[in-house]
Amino acid sequence: MEGFFRKRNFAATTVVVVVLMLTLACEVRLSYSFTFGALDALVGHDNWLVAMMAIRIALMVAVVVLWIANRTRGLHAAIVALTAFLTLGVAVSTAALVEALVGPIFKAADFFILDVVLLSVSNVLSFSLWYWIIDPPGIRPGERDDDDWELLFPQRIRKEDAGWIPGYIEYLYVSFVVSFTFGPADVMPLSRRAKVLIMLQVSMSLVIIAVLAANIITALDPG
């Protein structure tokens, strides 16, 4: 068993697979809420939501199979594809909740609270993977060691931290801070795609937290 995990780079790809599973679990619950659950009366039963859920589940199965088979290149491509669909899922779910907010929110406000929490968790987890994927050495250590950094961590410019390499916790921290403070804080984006990712995450977070949460609080306590 120890050799099994060692061959699959336990410190990187296994963590990615686990995070993808957690993100998918949140989004499956959201998709179920929109298509079959309490929010169905608000946003309607749409086949495209079911199709998106099916695609994400299929990609998750592909990731697990490729991880077990130790197919590195195919696994990386599947991880990027699934992360893209999970991020798209966050965007679609956010848009669906916004659409629902213009309807009879007072009759369904209690259902929105859990969905906002799940959206926030999905947002943080999916973007944490993006930051890890794009920033060298990425999720495949040894292949991009000489590439330019895309995120500037404080440890990368301190002499006493020479040779320091960020792990998933660092990228989770970046994503969490960006999501809840609407900015990169102490970790600066260096590349254009890192800046675009941060702008996208901040945009989603503003809608999820500022708009949705504020409306839900108002609906629950109109006085």
Beta strands, then each sheet from edge to edge (+ up, - down):
strand 1: 151-152
strand 2: 188-189
sheet 1: 1+ 2-
end
